[in-house]
Amino acid sequence: MNTSRRMLKALPFAGLAGLLLLTAALLIGFEEVGTGVVVLSVALMLSVPVGILLHVSLSADLTPPQKAAWRRVLTGPRALSAMSEYLTSDDRAAAIDHKRA
């Protein structure tokens, strides 16, 4: 498994870690939540969509029209469903071609 696939597979775990960290900070921090912890947790949560969009842009497996279609789907109203499909798909080119058809 190449490095980009391993990093892509790790993105959901980074997002989950950010969500858990934010929840813990809000529960334990009481009235005064640490700014650094909140910034770190938000950065971890945002790593998922940013990482997917970077992977789409830098992927050699997709043609330019397929990349544009993935970007359009990933930034549209059904973005969460598209992120899930992008992360779980073994053949992203066929998945977007099927979505466009």
N, C-alpha and C positions, 0 to 999 in steps of 0.2 A: 504494500500500500504506500503510495507516494506521500510526500509531506503535506501537500495541499489538501489531499483527501483526509488525512489524519487531523489536520487543523480544522477542517470543515466539520468533521464528526465531533470535535471537542467544543464547538461553539454553543450548542444547547446547554452543555454543562457549565460553561462560563456564565451564560445568562441566568441559569438557575442559581448559581453561586451568588450572583449579584442580587437576585431577588431575596434569597435567604439572608444575606448580609444586611440588606436594607430592612427587612422585617426584624431581625435581631437588634439592629441599631435603634429602630423605633420603639421596640418593646423594652430594651434595657436602658436606653438613653433617657427615659422619662421626659422631663421638660426640655432638657438640653441635649440635643443629638449632635454628635461630632460631625463637623463639616467634612473632614477628610474621609470618614467612613461612608457618608452619603455620596460624595463625589466618586469614590471607588466603586460603590455598588451600582451607581447609574452608568459608569463607564463599562462595567462588566455586562450590564443588561443591554447596553447599546452595541456591544461587540457582536451580537448575533446579526442584526440587520446590516450593520456596516461590513462585517466580515463576508456575508453572503453577497452583497453588492460588489465588494472588491473581487471576490472569487469569480463572479459573473464577468466582470470587466477584464480580468487577467487570464481567464480560462482559454486554453488553446483548443479545447474540445468543441467549442461552439463557434458557429459562423457569426459574422456581424449582425445579420437579421435575427438570428436566434438570441444573441445577447440583448438586442434592443427589445425583443419580445419578453424575455425574462425580466429586464429592467421595468418594463411597463407593467407586467403582472405583479412584480414584487413591490411596486410603489402604488398599486391600485387599492381598491376597497377590499379585496380578498387577499391582502398581503400575507396574513398569518397562514392561511391555507397554502399559498404559494411557497412560503418559506419552508413549511413542513414537507411539501412535495419536493422542493429543491434539495433539502437535506437528506431525504430518504431515497431519492431516485438514483438508480445505477446508471441510467442512460438519460442524461438531462436534455440532450438534443432531441431524442424521440419524445420525451415528455412535453417539451414546449411545442413541438410540431403537432402532437396530439391535442394540446390545449388550443392551438390556433385553428385547427381543422373544425 
